[in-house]
C-alpha cells in the first residue's frame, strides 16, 4: 500500500468516528438541557441508529455496492449528513429533532460499511493491515471526547450546540475528502443479491446449533443494559456534577483498545463461554459502580464504571463476532456477521433504547433522577442474562477455538 493511500485511509477512519463521537455521547445531555426532553424522547432519539442499522444492509447490499463507487456515495452521504447535523441545532422542540436524527442516522450508518469496504479494497493482507487503519477510528472518537470536555461545551445549552457544529464540520470535511479517496468500484450488477441475502438470512442455518442460538438470544438481551450506558451515562455524570464528563468517558475507549489486545490470547486459553461470562459480569459490575459512585469517597467507582467499558464491549461483542466467524462456514461468514449486527445493534439496541427511556422517566425525582434505582435495572438485567447463559450455553472448547477453523 502506498504511503499516500495509507494516509488517506487513516484520515478517513479518524473522521468517520470523530463525527460520531462528537454528537452521540452528549446527545442525551443536549436534549435534556436544550429541548427539555423526557427519558422516552431521549431513548427514541438513540433508537434512530438502531433503526438505521436494520435498514442499512439493504442499502449497501442492494444499491450502493452494485451501482456506485463506494468513495463517491460515501462523499454524498457525509455532505448531506453535515447539513442535517447543522439543522439539528436550529430546532427547539423534540419532534423535528427526532426526525432529523433519524434521517441523519439513515445516511450515516451505511458509511461505516462503506469505509470498511474502501479500506479492504486497497489491502493485500487485510488481517494484518486493517487493524492499523481501523485504530484511527478509535483515536477519532477519543479526540472528539477530549475536545468537547476540554472546551467545557457540556456546561450550558448554548455551548452544547457546538457539539453538533463540530460534527457537522467534520462530516462536511470527510464528505469532500471522500471524493479523493482511492477508487473502490461497484460490484458487478450481475451478482445475484436479494433482500433476504442482504439481511443475512443465509446464516439462519447457525440456529441448528443450540449453543449458538442460546448465545444469539443472550446477545440481543445484553444490548438492553448496553443502551443504558450509551443513552444516559453522559447525562448521569453531568447531572451529579462531574466536570468535563465527555473527556472522562473516553477512558472507556482507551480501555476498549487495551482489552481488545488480550482477546486473541484468552479466546483459546479460557474458551468462549468464560470470556462471554466475563463480559456479562462486567456489565453488572459497571452499573453497580454507577449506582453507588459519587464525587466524594466513591469517585473511584464512577471511573471504574467507565473503564469497565473495555471488558463489557470487547469480551462480549468482539468475542461474539469471533465466535460467529468460527461457527459459520466459509460460504456464510459475511451473512453471519451481518445477521449478528442486525440482531444486536439493530433489534437489541432498538428495544434497549426505548426501554431505558421508560425506566429513566419512571425514576425522575424533582429536577433530577433517582440514579440508584435506575442503574439497578440494567444491573439486574445483566445478572438475568448471565444466569440464563450459564444454565443453557453448552459449547465444546474445540468448536469455539480459533485454531479449530
N, C-alpha and C positions, 0 to 999 in steps of 0.2 A: 504494500500500500504506500502510495506517495505521501510525503510529509504534508503537502497541501491538502490532500484528501483526508488524512487523519485529523488535521486541524479543523477542517470544516465539519467533520462528523462529531468531534468533541464539542465544538461550539453549538452544533445543532442539539445535542443531548443536554448540554448545560442550559440552554434557553428553554428547551421543551419542558423541563421540570422546574426551572426558575419561574416560569409563568404560572404553573400550577401551585407551587408553594407560596407565591405572592398573595393570592387571594383566598385559597382554600382553607388554610389553617385558621385565619382570623375572621372568616365569614360569619361565624356564629356571634362573635363579639360585635362585628359591624351591624348585623341585623338587629341584635338586641338594643344597641345604642342608637343607631340612626333610624331604624324602621319600627322600633318598639315591638319586635316580633315575639310571638309566643314560641314555646318549645316545639310545638307541632309545626309551625311555619318554618322554623329553622331546620327541623328534620326533613320537611318536604323539599327545601332547597338542596339539602345534601343528597336527597334521593334522586335528584336530577342526574347526577353522574352514574348512579346505578341504572337508571332508565337508559342512558346513553350507552352504557356498557352492554346492555342487552340488545341494543339496536345496531351498534357499530359493526359487529361481524357481518351483517347483511350488506352494509355499505361497502366495506372493504372487499368482501368476497365476491359480491355480485356486480359492483360498479367500478370502484377505484382501481382494483387490481387488474381489471380486464380492459379498461378503456383509457386510462390516464397514466402518464408518468408520475411516479409516486411523489417526486420532489415538487412537481407543479401543483398537484392537488393539495399537498400539504401547505404550500405557499398561499393558495387561495383561502384555505380554511383558517389559517392563522391571521390573515389580514381581515377577514370577516369577523373572526373572534375578537380582534383588537377593537373593532367598532362596538361590538356588543358589551365588552368589558367596560369601555368608557360610558356606554349608555346606561349601565347599571348604576352609575353614580348620579344620574340625572333624575331618578325616581325616588319618591319618598314614602311609598306605600308598598306593602308586601306582594300583592297580586302581580303587578307588572314586573317587579324584581324577580319573582319566581320564574316567570315565563322567559325573561332574558337569560337567567342562569340555565334554564332547561335547554333553550336553543343553543346557547354557547356550549354547553356540555355535549350536545349532539355534534357540534363542529369539532370540539377539542379531542374527545376520546378516540376517534379514528386516527388522529395524528400520532398517537403512541405506537400503534401498529405500523403506520407508515414510516415513522422514524426508524423503527427496528428493521423494516424491510430495506430502507435506503442503506443502513449500516451493513446489514448482512450481505447485500448485493456486491459490496466493494471488498469483501473479505475472502481470502483464500482459506483461512483457518479460523472460522468463527468461534470455535470453542476456546481458543487462546486469545483472539483479538477482541472479541465483543466485550468481555468484562472491563477491559481497559478503556473502551469507549463509553460504555454504559455508566461507569463510575462518575463521569462528569455530570450525569443527570442527578445523582445524589448530591454532588457538590453544588449544583444549581439550586436545589431545594434548600440546602444549608445556608448558602449565601443569601437567599431571599429572606429566610428567617432572621439571620443576623442583621441584615439591613433594616428590616421592619422594627425589630426590637431596639437596635442601636439608635434609630431615628425617633424612637418613642411614639410611633404612629398609633399605638393602641390606647393612648391616654384620653383621646376625645373623639367625638363623632366626626369633627372636621378633618382631623389628621388621618382617621381611618379611611377616608376617601382616597388617600394616597396609595393605599394597598392596591386598589383597582386601577389607579392611574399607572402604577408601576407595572402591573400585569399587562395592561393594555399596551404600554410602550414596548415591553419585551416581546409581546405577541406580534406587534407590527414589525419589529426588527427581525424576528425569526421568519415572518412571512416573506419579507424582502430577501433575506439570506437564502431562503429555501430555493429560489429560482436559480441560485448559483451553486447549489449542491450537485454532487456527481449524479449523472443521469441514471435513473432507475426505470427502465421501460416497462410498460404494462405487460402482463402475461398474455399469451395467445388467446384471442377471443374464442377459438375453437375448444378451449379447455372446458370440459363439462363441469359447471358449477351450479348447484341448486340451492334453494333457500335452506333446505334441511342440512346439506353439507356445510354451508357457511356457518350454521349454528353448531355443528359438531355432533350431529346425531349418529354419525357412523361409530362414535365411541360408546354408544349405549351398550355394546357388547361387553364392556367392562363390568356392567352391573351383574353379570353372571357370577362374578366373584363376590361372595358375601362380605369378605373383608373390605373390598373397595367400596361396596355400597354403604357399609357402616361408616367408613371414612368420609364418603361423599356427603352423607347426611350431616355428619359432625361438622364438616367444613362450612356448610350453609348455616348451621345453627351458631357456630362460633363467630360468624360475621355480625351477629346481633350485639355482643359486647364490643366488637371492633368499632361499630357505628357510634357507640357512646364516646369513645376516645376521639375519633375524627370529628364528630359533630360538636362536642361540648367541652373538651378538655381546655381549650384556649379560653372559652367563656368562663369556665370554672376558675382557672388560675387568675384571670383578670378580676373576677368578682371578689375573690378573697384577698386581693391586693398585691399579688406578685408583680413586681416591676419587670418590664421587658419580657413578658411571658413567651412571646414568639421566639425570641432568641434562646430562652431556656429550653424550649421544646425541640430545638434542633439537636439537643443531646440524644434524642431518640434516633435521629438519622445517623449520628456517629456510632451509636450502639448497633444499629442495623448493619452498618458497614463492617463493624468489628466481628459480630457474631456470624455473619454470613461466611466468613473465612473458616469458621470451625465446622461448618456443616459437612463438607466432603469427608472430613476425618471421622466425625461422630456417626454419620449415616451408616457406615458399615460396622463400626465398632459396637454401638449400643442398639442399633436397629431402629426401624422407622417408628414402631409403636412407642418406644420410650421417648424418642425425640418429639413426637406429636403430643405425648402426655406432658412433657416439659413445657411445650408451648402453651397448652391449655391451662396448666398450673400457673404459668406466668401471668396469664390474663386475670386469673382470680386474685393473685397477689398484687397486681398493679392497682386494681380497683379498691382493694383493702387499704393500700397505701394512700390512695387519693381520699378515701373515706376518713381516715384518721390523721392525715397530714395537715399541717398548718404552717404559718410563717414563723412560729416560735420554736419550741423544743423539738417538734416533729417536722421541721423543714426538710430533713433528710428523706422523709417518706415521700414528699412531693417529687423530689429529684429521683428517688428510686422508681416511682411510678412512671416517670418519663423515660428513664434509662432502660427499664424493662421492655420497652418497645422492640428492641433488637431481638430478644428471646421470643416475645409474643409473635412478632411477624415472621422472623426467619425460621424459627423452629416449627411453626405450623404451616405457613403459606409457602415459603420457599421449599421446605421439606415436602409439602404436599404436591408441588409442581414436579419435584424429582420423583416422588413415589408414583405419580400419574404417568410420568415419562417411562418409568421402568415397567409398569403394568401393561402399558399399551404396546401393541406390536408395531413394527416399522410402518405399516400401512395406515395406521390411525393415530400416530403421535400428534400431528397437528390438530386433528379433530378432538383428541382427548384434552389437549391443553386449552383449546377454545371452549369446550364444554365446561371444564373446571372454572375458567374465568367467568363464563356466563352465569354459572350457578353461584359463585361466591361474590364477586364484585357486582354482579347483576342482581340475581334473585335474593341472595343473602343480605346484601347491603340495602336493597330496597326495603325489605322487611325491617331490618335493623334501624334504618334512619327514621322511619315513621314511628316505630315502637319507642325508640329513645326519646323522640319528641313528646310523645304522650306521657312518658314517665317523668320527664323534666317538668312539664306543666303540672302534673299531679302533685309534685312536691315543691311547688312555688310557695315561698314564705315571705310575705311582705314585698319589699323591693328586690329581694334576692331569692335564694333557693335553699332547701334543706339538702345539701350535697351529701351528707352522711347517708341518708336514705336512698338518694339517687344512685350513689356508687355501689350500694348493697345489691341493687338489681342486676347489673351486669356481672358482679362477682358471683351471685347465686346461679345465674345462667351458665357461666363458665364452669362452675362446680358441677352442675347438672350434666353438661355436655361431657365433662371429664369422666364422671361416673358411668354414663352411657357408653363411652368409648372403651373404658377399662373392661366393662362387662361383656361387650359384644364383638370387639375387634380381635380377630384371630388371624395373624399373618405369620407365615414361616419366615424366619430370618433370611434364608437363602433367596426367597422370592422377592424380598424387599430390598435386597442389597444391590448396589450399583454394579458390582462385579458379576452379578447374576445375569446381566444382559449380554 
